[in-house]
Amino acid sequence: MLKREALELVYREVARTYFTLAAISDALHGPDGVSTGMRAVLKDLQRRPNTIAELAAMRPVSRQYMLRVVDQLQRRGLARYRPDERDRRARVAEITDPGRALLDAIDARERAAMRGVRGGFTKERLAGLARELSELRERMGERLEDLTGSRSENDEDR
């Protein structure tokens, strides 16, 4: 197998894995009306409050998309806005207590659903896979920057 073919295989499997994870997320959290994007933003806000621009910079999405997601969370009482202490013209989104409670329930459901998946892997294999995927994401981020002039950054994941 050529290196190019191996890389194409990795891309295909990463994409399949992403869509499988999204389907699992939808099955687990759909009844709560929580999309994969909403869940991801709640996780980001659980780490720390962020502006819309900061949230959008964490993944390759527009500020407008991120604003829609955070507005949905706000309407449901899962997040709220407050003035940004660094820039009074900006607003910071932060998670609310109901948002934290929902994330606790989401985390419990995800842990239970993933128990069977972990069984065949050692922690060393999983850690190695995470390192390889992190390096792949880093290189793809560099390519994204070459193509678009901007980059998705998530320092928490590095």
C-alpha positions in Angstrom: 0.0 0.0 0.0 1.3 3.4 -0.9 1.6 6.2 1.7 -1.0 8.2 -0.2 -3.4 5.2 -0.1 -2.8 4.7 3.6 -3.6 8.4 4.3 -6.8 8.2 2.2 -7.8 5.1 4.3 -7.1 7.1 7.5 -9.2 10.0 6.2 -12.1 7.7 5.3 -12.0 5.9 8.7 -11.8 9.2 10.6 -14.9 10.5 8.6 -16.8 7.3 9.2 -15.9 7.4 12.9 -17.0 11.1 13.1 -20.4 10.3 11.5 -20.8 7.2 13.8 -20.1 9.3 16.9 -22.5 12.0 15.7 -25.2 9.3 15.1 -24.6 7.9 18.6 -24.7 11.5 20.1 -28.0 12.1 18.3 -29.5 8.8 19.5 -28.4 9.5 23.1 -29.2 13.2 23.3 -31.8 13.8 20.6 -34.7 13.2 23.0 -33.3 16.1 25.0 -33.2 18.3 21.9 -29.4 18.6 22.2 -27.5 18.5 18.9 -23.9 17.5 18.6 -23.0 21.1 18.1 -24.9 22.2 21.2 -23.2 19.5 23.3 -19.8 20.6 22.0 -20.4 24.2 22.9 -21.7 23.3 26.4 -18.5 21.3 26.9 -16.4 24.4 25.9 -18.4 26.6 28.2 -18.0 24.1 31.0 -14.2 24.6 30.7 -14.5 28.4 30.7 -16.7 31.3 29.5 -15.9 32.4 26.0 -16.9 35.1 23.5 -18.7 34.0 20.3 -15.4 34.7 18.4 -13.4 32.5 20.7 -15.9 29.7 20.4 -16.0 29.9 16.6 -12.2 29.9 16.5 -12.1 26.5 18.3 -13.5 24.8 15.2 -13.9 25.6 11.6 -17.3 27.3 11.8 -18.4 30.9 11.3 -19.2 33.3 14.1 -22.8 33.5 12.8 -23.2 29.7 13.2 -21.7 29.8 16.7 -24.1 32.7 17.6 -27.1 30.6 16.5 -25.9 27.7 18.7 -25.3 29.8 21.8 -28.6 31.7 21.3 -30.4 28.2 21.2 -28.6 27.3 24.4 -29.6 30.6 26.0 -33.3 30.2 25.0 -33.3 26.8 26.7 -31.6 28.3 29.9 -28.5 26.2 29.4 -26.2 29.2 28.8 -26.3 32.9 29.3 -24.5 36.1 28.2 -22.8 38.6 30.4 -20.7 41.6 29.5 -17.1 40.9 28.7 -14.9 42.4 31.4 -12.0 42.8 28.9 -14.2 44.6 26.3 -17.6 46.0 27.4 -18.8 46.0 23.8 -18.5 42.2 23.6 -20.5 39.6 25.4 -19.2 36.4 27.0 -21.2 33.2 27.0 -21.2 31.0 30.1 -22.9 27.8 31.1 -25.7 27.9 33.6 -26.5 25.5 36.5 -29.2 23.8 34.3 -26.5 23.5 31.5 -24.1 21.8 34.0 -26.8 19.4 35.1 -27.6 18.5 31.5 -23.9 18.0 30.8 -23.7 15.7 33.8 -26.6 13.6 32.4 -25.0 13.6 28.9 -21.6 12.5 30.3 -23.3 9.7 32.2 -25.1 8.5 29.1 -22.0 8.7 27.0 -19.9 6.8 29.5 -22.5 4.0 29.7 -22.8 3.8 25.9 -19.0 3.7 25.4 -18.3 0.9 27.9 -18.6 -1.8 25.3 -16.4 0.1 22.9 -13.4 0.4 25.3 -13.3 -3.3 26.0 -11.1 -4.3 23.2 -8.5 -1.6 23.6 -5.7 -1.1 26.2 -5.3 2.4 27.6 -1.9 2.5 25.9 -3.5 1.8 22.5 -6.1 4.4 23.1 -3.5 7.0 24.2 -1.4 6.2 21.2 -4.4 6.6 18.9 -5.3 9.9 20.5 -1.7 11.2 20.0 -1.8 10.1 16.3 -5.2 11.8 15.7 -3.9 15.0 17.5 -1.0 15.1 15.2 -3.2 14.5 12.1 -5.5 17.3 13.3 -2.6 19.6 13.7 -1.3 19.0 10.2 -4.8 19.3 8.8 -5.1 22.6 10.7 -2.0 23.8 9.0 -3.4 22.9 5.6 -6.7 24.6 6.4 -4.7 27.7 7.2 -2.9 27.5 3.9 -6.2 27.1 2.1 -8.3 29.7 3.9 -5.9 32.0 5.7 -7.5 31.1 9.0 -7.3 28.2 11.4 -9.5 26.4 13.9 -7.7 26.6 17.3 -8.6 24.7 20.4 -5.8 25.1 23.0 -7.7 22.9 25.5 -7.4 20.0 23.1 -3.6 20.3 22.5 
